[in-house]
Amino acid sequence: MENMLSDIIVSNRKHTANGQVATYIPELKKANGDDLGICIIDKYNNIYCAGDYDKKFTIQSISKTIVLAMALMDNEWDYVFSKVGMEPSGDPFNSIMKLETNDTKIPCNPMINAGAIVTTSLIKGKNLKDKEERMLSFFRKLAKNDSLQINNSVYESEKLTGDRNRAMAYLLKNDGIIEGDVNETLELYFKQCSIEVSVVDLARIGLLFANYGIDIETGERVISENISRMIKTFMVTCGMYDASGEFALKVGIPAKSGVGGGIMASVPNRMGIGVFGPSLDKKGNSIAGLKVLEDLAQRLSLSIF
């Protein structure tokens, strides 16, 4: 398996030259666009890695899957989905347009920025510090990594350049979609995106979703089967931004990307996958990471379709 993964990384690294690292968040400019790594953890807890698998990067939009799980665990489902929709948007992840044009005024789904800001606002806690601690603890539990931390440099950079997200949040507050304190919600949102991970962490989280919320090592149910099923469904329909349909056709597995270069994938009942390649295409997905997953899915017949 590791020989195959090494071959896939070597043969697809050339694609990194066709994209560029994210620049709208200044700290992300520092990434090495040539980096490319992968980790697979299968249902027997075998771990296989290749390429730049030991590099750290911030989780960014992949966090939306985990925070959605928290929101669904903290609230009645009907309440959550009265605040955010279930349909693909067909627009860029940071688009604000449909917040004005939709009859309901709610974001199309929880995987775009506006929808994720709403689900972040639904996390319960006594105050911002309590919510942050709960969130970080949950991320650590899913990744089975107690050392996960917020990258403060990236957080400050996100906060400094986050005016578009602020515009969305205040519009959502104006329309009664966000009920709590807007600044507190944005603080938590910027922090969740700035949690630093590796592809091993992503593969571990992806495996938990692949195993329908059960920790394969302990047998503990961490997330309900229904929530884990719902998360994977959103990953298929909305997880790769407005390239989700093409990804479903070419790769065919639930996956979620982030502009830090990460992609987390879950192959039901089989494996979790983490990929890192910070050179992005125009839609915000890892340009070589997509090729790696396409290659891997073909070689191992991973498509769920």
N, C-alpha and C positions, 0 to 999 in steps of 0.2 A: 504493500500500500504506500509506504513512504517513498519508494522508488518511483512509483507512478505519480505521486504528488509532486516530487522533485522535477520530474519530466514535464508535468503540466505547468509548473511555475516557470521553468526555463523556456519552454516554447511560447509562453504568453507574455513574458516580461517585455518583449518588444512593443507591446501595445501601450505601455505606460507613456511612450513618447507622443501618443496621439491625443493626450488630455493635458490637464493642468491642475495643480493643487488649488484648493479653495482660497480665494483672496479677500472675500468680503468680510471675513473675520481675520484680522491681522495676524493673530498667533498661528493660524492654520497655514499661513504662507511659509512657515519654517519647515514644513514637512518635506521629506525627500521624495520627489515624484517617482523615482525609480524603484522605491520599495514595493515588494509584493510578497505576501505570505499567506499561508493557509493552515488551519487545524481542523481535523475531523475527530470527533469522539463518538464511537458507535455505542449501540445499546448494551454491549458487554463491557463498557468502560475502557475499551482500548483507545489510546490517544495516538494520533498520527499527525506529524507536523512537517512542513517544508517551507523553504524560502525565509523571508523575514518575519518568522512567527513570533519572535521575542520582542518585537517593537511595540512600544506603548503608543496609544492614540486615544482621542476622546470619542466617546460613544455617539455623540450628536443625536441624530434622529432615530437611531436604533432604540434609544431610550423610550420612544413613544409606545412601543409594544409593552414594556414593563410597567410604565405609568398607567397605561390603559388597564392592565391587569389589576393594579392597585385600586384604580377608580371603581372598577366593577366589583372588587372585594369590599370596598368601603361604602358602596351605595346600592340602592335598588337599580336593577338594569334599566327599567322603564325611565327612571329619572336620568340616568346617564345619557340614554339615547333620545331624551327630550332636549338635550343640550348639544348633541353632536350626531351627525348622520352616519349612514352605513354605505354610501355610494362613492365610487371613484369620482374624482373631480375633473380629470382631464386637463387640469391646469398645473403650472409649476407649484412646487411645495410651499412657496412663500407668497402665492397669489392672494390678493385681498378682494378681488373682483366679486366673487360669488357671495361674499358677506353682504353685499349691497343688492345683488340681483336675485338671490334666492327668496322665495316667498316667506320661508320660515326664518330666514336670517341666521340659521345655525350653520356651522362649518360642515362640509360634505362628509368628512370622515375623520377619525382620530390620527391618521398618519400624515396629514398635512399640518403645517405650523399652527394655523388657527384652531384646528380640532385638538391638537396636542396641548395647546395653552388652556383650552377648556377642560380637558381631562386632568391636567395638572391642578387646576382650581378646585377639583373635586376630591383631592387627597385630604384626608381628615387629620387633624392635629390641633393641639392647644394653641400653638403659635408657629411662626416660621421655623424656628430652631427645632421644634418637635417634629414638624413635617419633614424637614431636611434629614433629621436623624432616622426617622421611619423609612424614608425613601432610600437612603444610603444603605441601611440595614437590609432592606428587601433586595436591593441590587446585589449585595454581598452574598446573601443567602442563595439566590438563584445561580450566581457564578461560583458558589462555594469558594469564595476568595475574600477573607476578612481584611485584606490590605487595600481593597478598592478605595480610591480617594477622588475628591474633586480636584481637578487641575486648576488652581487659582488663577494662573496666568491666562488660560483660555477663558475661564469664567469672566474675568475682568474685561477681556477683549470682546466677548459676547455681549456683555452689559454695555460697553462703550459704543458698540455698533448696532445695537438691537432696536433701532427706532421703528423699523417696519413691523417688528413683533409688537412693539408698544402700540402702534397704530391699530393693529388687529385687536389687541387686548382691550383698548379703550372703546373701540367700536362694539365689541362683544359685551362690554359692561353697559354701554349706552342702550343696547337692545335687550338687556336683562338676561343674557346668556351666562355671563360670569356674575356671580352674586357676591363673592368675597372681595377682599382688597386686591386691586389690580397690581399694585407694585409688589405685593407679597407673592402673588401668583407668578409674575415675571421673574422675580428673584429665584424662585424655586425652579422655574422652567430653564433659565440660563444655567443653573447649577446642575440639573439633571443631564443636560446636554454636555456638560464639561467633566463628567465622570470618566476617568482614565481606565482603559481596558487593554487587553491583548486579544489576539484571535482565539487563544485558549479559553478566555473568559466568554467570548461570544459563542464558541462551540458548546460550552457547558450550558449556557442559557438556552441555546437553540435545542440542545438535547432534552432539556426539561420540557419544552413545548412539544418536541417530537414524541416524548413519552407521556403526553397528555397530563402534564403537571405533577408527575411522580418522580421523586429523586431515585435514580436507578441504584444508588449505593445503599441508601437507608430504607427505601420503600415508603418514605414519608410522602404524603400528598401535600404539596406546597401550594399548588393552584388547582382549582376545580377542573374537572374534565371539560365542562362546558365553556369555561373561560379560556382554557388553553386551545380548545377547538376554534373558538371565536377569534383569538389572536392570530392563529395560523390562517384563517380565512381572510382577515384583513391584510395579512402579509401577501397573500396571493393576489388580492384585488387591488390593493393600494400601496404595497410595501416598497415598490421600486419607483415611486413618484409617478409621473405621467409616461413612464416606460414599462409599467406593470404588465400590460397586455402582451407586449413583445417578449418580455422576460418569461411570462407564463408559457408562451408558445415555444421559445427556444430552450428554456431550462426546465420549467414545469415543477418547481418546488416552492413552498412558502419561504419568503425572504424579505428582509428589511435592510435598507441601506442608510448610510449617514454620510454627511459631507466631510467627515474626518477621514473617509476612505474605507470605513468598515462595511462589511455585509454580514449579517447573521442569517443563517438558513436552517430550516428544520425539515428533515425528511421523516414523515410520520412512521413511528415504530422502527426506525432504522438508525438515524444519526443526527447529530447537530454539527453544523459547519460554521467556522469563522474565517473570513477572508479580510485581508488588509491590502489596499493599494490606493494611496492618497491622490493619485492622478485621476481626475474626474472627467466625465463626458459633460456635454452641455446641459444635461438634465440633472446633474448632481450625483450620479452613480460612479463608482470606481470603474474606470474604463477597462483596465486589465482584469479586475476582479470579476466583471461580467463574463469575460472570455474564459477565465479559469473555471467558473461555475458551469458554463455551457459545456466546456470540455469534459469536466468531471461528470456531469449529468449524463452525457452520452456514453462515456466509458463504463459507468456503473449502472446505467438504466435507472436513474433516480426519479424521473418525472412521475408525479402522482396521477397524471392523466393517462 
